[in-house]
Amino acid sequence: MPKIQCKMCGGMLELPDGVTVGQCPYCSSMTTFPRPNSERTEQLYMRAEHFRRANDFDRAIAAYEAIVQEDSTDAEAYWGIVISRFGIEYVEDPATHERIPTCHRVQYESILADPDYKAALENAGGAERDVYEKEAQRIAEIQKDILAVSSREQPFDVFICYKEKTDGGSRTKDSAIAQDIYYQLTAEGYNVFFARITLEDKLGEQYEPYIFAALNSAKVMLVLGSKKEYFNAVWVRNEWSRFLQLMKKDRSKLLIPCYRDMDVYEIPDELSMFQCQDMSKIGFMQNLLQGIKKVVDTEDQKSTSPSSASNAAAAALMRRVELFLKGNEYDSALEYCERIIDQEPENCQVYIYRLMAENKISEEGSLFCVKNDLASQKSYQLAMQFADAEQKQRLQEFVSKQKNEKIYLQSMEQLREIQGRSFIKDDIAQLRKLEVYFTAIGEHRDAQEQVKLIKKLLQVKYDEAVQRMSQKSKQPRKYKALANLFSEFIGYFDDAEIRYKQCRKKTLILAYNRIFERTKRAKHAGDYASAIVSLSRLCENPHCTSEIYAHCQELIQRCDEGIKKPKYDQEKKFIDKRKFSDAINLLVEITDYLDSGQKLEFCQKRLAQQKKRRLTVALIFLVPLAVLSVSHSIYSHRRMLARNAKYASDIQQKAATVSLDLGSGVMLALILVQPGSFLMGSERGDDDEAPVHEVTISQPFYLGKYEVTQAQWKKVMGSSPSRFKGANRPVEQVSWYDCQEFIEKLNSKGNGVFRLPTEAEWEYACRAGTTDDYAGNLDEMGWYDKNNVGKTQPVGKKKANPWGLYDMHGNVSEWCQDWHSA
């Protein structure tokens, strides 16, 4: 039976013969099914859905079009082209759990007028047509809303297309270069779309209306890339491919590919036809500005006859205006300007004089100093309308100087602020930005002197950081602070990135050394346990090298032995003194250490023999107590199932409950836990549970509906180490490391990526929105020493908590990822 992915949620569906419309069992959405007539068509559908769900819409369209070429009557393929052309992605509404469409590639033309949509309706059956029409109406409403928002946006001159983050989540070099270009272009007076800044205040909103408006209004697109894969990144390619489509309709638009640290021949074929700019070459910015100016700054030059005083009377009045201006008699100057305009309404110079009088400027050369924007003033606009070439150039220079003056004054104010207080790390980025601004305004005032001053300041701060780095220290904080400082200099000084990495490595080494020294002074199990937690955090550091990781793992093993060896030595003393119950309490905690497992069996047998010789009354009361004491210690495993962060962005598309088949009918049930906040800890518990504090779980995750059963454990691991046997009983007598091995094998099955929950995630799920010590009546919800008859019980027999999770109280304890008892 053919299989295909659900267009809404991506669930894998089997296609019954002759059925073209049905309800997805995963997301409950009514959806249409394709009718693949060959194995190749089925593979093309799988390929198309893969690309569409990855938001690689151009490739998805190509795959759907290949299907149409083989069968021009395939309605589902036409519909796939339509939703890919409009960039449709289905997301789950948290309130209703309904799958709703979002549009990433809006068009001016309505989806209802799209030719492929019409072809889908023409070739569809009745039930299919109803689904297509309903979805098209929903998309049309979304399209209408997006166009309404975008219509209110101001037009852009330049659109900067680049990759913001690496796959690891850090900022790319391309982003830093794009930001420098953004500052230089804005300093030149251009309105630039740069996603990092332009969309900064749009958090929580859909970005598509603003991207759509910018793509359509921008005259120039700069496509930046320092790697071949960055040019072809899904969202980067999505933007420049859309701009290419717009260029076919508007020949005045220009696309400029900009590259560095790569060969020009690695640029995508679609962009190779354009004149590419090497960003590493001297003069790149000047060449780029010239190319942009040719496109953006071209305005119709209105040819008007030079205006002049046409008669002696007007000339005399003009002379009076000049005298009034020099004498700061601005009201009189305005009055005489109006008298001249009555005689010569197209006299450019009189409008310049009126502009000076309105702004109380006595010298024409000082017009750029006025506070109000010159270009927006009526007198300036009229002067430009009737100016000759020389006058127009002079007026434009005033506007340009006014922009430069504004940049200069603002930059000087910020520079003085930095110089007038203690230096902080953020000042480096601010100084680099100011250097760009001063460089952009060229010879305006002493801008170049300010550039030299900033370069000197940055050099001094960099040299100070280098000097501090050369001074040896055993404090990790010092090198962490230096690493943060050097990160701000990356791209400015050649060796800044190398020093940044060296400081990061030194931070980790010193942190390891401090932990190592702590272990040498450790006297108690708590000291070793604390060291293990610190070492585990060090291993999880994204900058941790393989060498440091190996040392950490070795030291973790030594700490683990430091915890277990004293217990092992103590239990030997208990055995010698025939205190078998005390020995058992220790042995159950170290069953995997040396021959502890064998000793545990020995002690249990000898303890049983001792009890036979005791009074019957003592047996009745003491046996349950001993068994329960042991069971509390040996039933230690944590709930093992929660989705990895890799799936955080997709989890909104998953069902509230999921059941995975581990094979042979052994199922693994999961419950979706939504994000939220809760009060963690207790003032009535152990010392390490206080104080009570608010914790926020920011991402949804899946958690096992039941404790991991022996059947599930055996299916994954091959055998069960549990003492109390039973396929549906929880697995016990497993260590944290056993759980990690279980997870690794579970992940290899391809059902997803799993991990243990953190302590915060476990307590959040356990409380399930309640605030008391228990999430309900303990007798109804959990097995414990008063109702478990001294052994574990099958999972799911007690009442679930408010979120549908069973045995969160009692039965067995559970392991967490971050080494804290739950």
Protein Blocks (a to p, Z undefined) as FASTA:
>chain_A
ZZdddfklopacdddehiabdcdfklopacdddddfbfklmmmmmmmmmmmmnopaklmm
mmmmmmmmmmmklmklmmmmmmmmnopacdddfklopacdddfbdcfbdfklpmklmmmm
mmpcfklmmmmmmmmmmmmmmmmmmmmmmmmpccdfbdcdddfbdfkopacfklmmmmmm
mmmmmmnopacddfklmmmmmghiafklmmmmmmmmpmbdcdddfbfklmmgmklmmmmm
mmmmmmmmmmkbccddddehiafklpcfklmmpccddfkbghklmmmmmmmmmmmmpccd
ddddddddfbfklmmmmmmmmmmmmnopaklmmmmmmmmmmmmmmbfklmmmmmmmmnop
abfklmmmpmbdfklpmklmmmmmmpcfklmmmmmmmmmmmmmmmmmmmmmmmmmmmmmp
ccdfklmmmmmmmmmmmmmnomghjllmmmmmmmmmmmmmmmmmmmmmmpgcfbfklmmm
mmmmmmmmgokamklmmmmmmmmmmmmmmmmmmmmmmmmmpcbfklmmmmmmmmmmmmmp
mklcfklmmmmmmmmmmmmmmmmmmmmmmmmmmmmnopaklmmmmmmmmmmgojlmmmmm
mmmmmmmmmmmmmcfklmmmmmmmmmmmmmmmmmgcddfbdcdfklmmmmmmpcfbdcdd
ebghiacdddddddddddedjfklcfklpccdddddfbdcdddfbdcdfklmmmmnopaf
bfbgcfkbccehiafklmmmmmmmmmmnonaccddddfklmmmmmnnopabfbfcdfklm
pccfklnnopacdehkaccdfkopahkggjiacddfkopaZZ
